[in-house]
Amino acid sequence: MQAVKYARASSIGDAIKLLQEGGPAARVLAGGTDVIVQARERRRDIDLFVDIKRVPEVMAIDFGDGVTIGAGVPLYQIYEDERIARAYPALIESAHVIGGTAIQGRATLGGNLCNSSPAADSIPAMMVLRGVANIAGPNGEREVAVDEFCTGPGRNVLEVGEFVVSIRLPQPPEHSGSAWQRFIPRNEMDIAVANAGSMLVLDGDTVTDARIALGAVAPTPLLVQEAADALIGRPLTDETIAAAAAASRAAANPIDDMRGSVKQRKHLTGVLTERTLRTAAERARA
Ligand SMILES: Cc1cc2nc3c(=O)[nH]c(=O)nc-3n(C[C@H](O)[C@H](O)[C@H](O)COP(=O)(O)OP(=O)(O)OC[C@H]3O[C@@H](n4cnc5c(N)ncnc54)[C@H](O)[C@@H]3O)c2cc1C
């Protein structure tokens, strides 16, 4: 492992200053489950870790109109919180499968988002839940929707000196439901061959709002508006669900690699869209 300097920030301003002084080779250290592996394997040019876990806003969970989850809150604290679990099942389903118990004791939503892997499990879940990243930096604060955050594999909208303080999820509407699933060849501890999240709002049998997002099938996690358009304003039937699944398959633009082929990933995208929609609908009706 290369030698990396370590600094601990105790406030948002402190973190910005350290990141700015460190320049592009300074990296936020949250749980470290991605970035320490990357530093060890010299996959990234890193010479300073800025630990943000002593910044109070980064470690807080606040309930107001929805929930604001600090970017440094470990995953286990999120899925053990009854209120989050009840309101945001898609997020909980993704948080539960990231790594295993040991990883979930350290890994964060902020780290999963900022690592910006196309296969990141929580990003499609946050997308369908209309998550917004609260970013702080040298020019002040700004908000970026999770669906606009990733710009390429391992790349995102953050500028030098900026970091994600928290992620806000709005209160889910009445009669809404969400769900998330992935396919991996083993039962756990693997990277998704494909994943998908869905969110539905129902008025009786009619879909009044829908969001469908996919992972591991494009250079970034993908919000599929065409899949939502196949549902919104229509009754939720086998036919409309099949049309949404077909739209997801058409939007997927995967690669062939050792985990799966283009054909398999496109097929899985349709299957996962259909399954998550059916589960989201059950939850919306419950
Ligand atoms: C054994 C193992 C299994 C795994 N399994 C999965 C899996 O099933 N699914 C999955 O999606 N991932 C998996 N991962 C990857 C990793 O655990 C997740 O991406 C995790 O959520 C990263 O969070 P972290 O807090 O550890 O991030 P870190 O490693 O601390 O940071 C990751 C990156 O994001 C940056 N960063 C972190 N927080 C912020 C912030 N607030 N603002 C700006 N930049 C920030 C860091 O500088 C770094 O570049 C696995 C990793 C391991 C080692």
The ligand as an ORCA input file, in Angstrom:
! r2SCAN-3c Opt
* xyz 0 1
  C     -15.949     -7.116      0.446
  C     -16.683     -5.975     -0.193
  C     -17.962     -6.190     -0.651
  C     -18.678     -5.147     -1.258
  N     -19.942     -5.391     -1.708
  C     -20.642     -4.407     -2.311
  C     -21.962     -4.640     -2.790
  O     -22.513     -5.739     -2.639
  N     -22.613     -3.616     -3.404
  C     -22.050     -2.387     -3.566
  O     -22.697     -1.501     -4.121
  N     -20.797     -2.135     -3.111
  C     -20.078     -3.096     -2.487
  N     -18.814     -2.856     -2.025
  C     -18.246     -1.522     -2.198
  C     -18.353     -0.596     -0.961
  O     -18.495     -1.323      0.229
  C     -19.552      0.369     -1.108
  O     -19.441      1.115     -2.300
  C     -19.671      1.302      0.099
  O     -20.969      1.845      0.157
  C     -18.652      2.438      0.093
  O     -18.867      3.231      1.228
  P     -17.647      3.711      2.140
  O     -18.211      4.581      3.181
  O     -16.827      2.566      2.612
  O     -16.809      4.582      1.070
  P     -15.270      4.960      1.057
  O     -14.455      3.790      0.671
  O     -14.892      5.694      2.310
  O     -15.305      6.015     -0.158
  C     -15.625      5.591     -1.477
  C     -15.325      6.754     -2.446
  O     -16.237      7.812     -2.242
  C     -15.560      8.989     -1.758
  N     -16.412      9.507     -0.694
  C     -16.918      8.815      0.355
  N     -17.774      9.567      1.042
  C     -17.801     10.772      0.425
  C     -18.496     11.978      0.672
  N     -19.356     12.088      1.695
  N     -18.296     13.034     -0.161
  C     -17.429     12.913     -1.204
  N     -16.741     11.795     -1.495
  C     -16.932     10.743     -0.688
  C     -14.195      8.525     -1.290
  O     -13.236      9.536     -1.383
  C     -13.943      7.384     -2.256
  O     -13.505      7.887     -3.492
  C     -18.069     -3.877     -1.401
  C     -16.764     -3.655     -0.923
  C     -16.081     -4.691     -0.317
  C     -14.678     -4.432      0.198
*
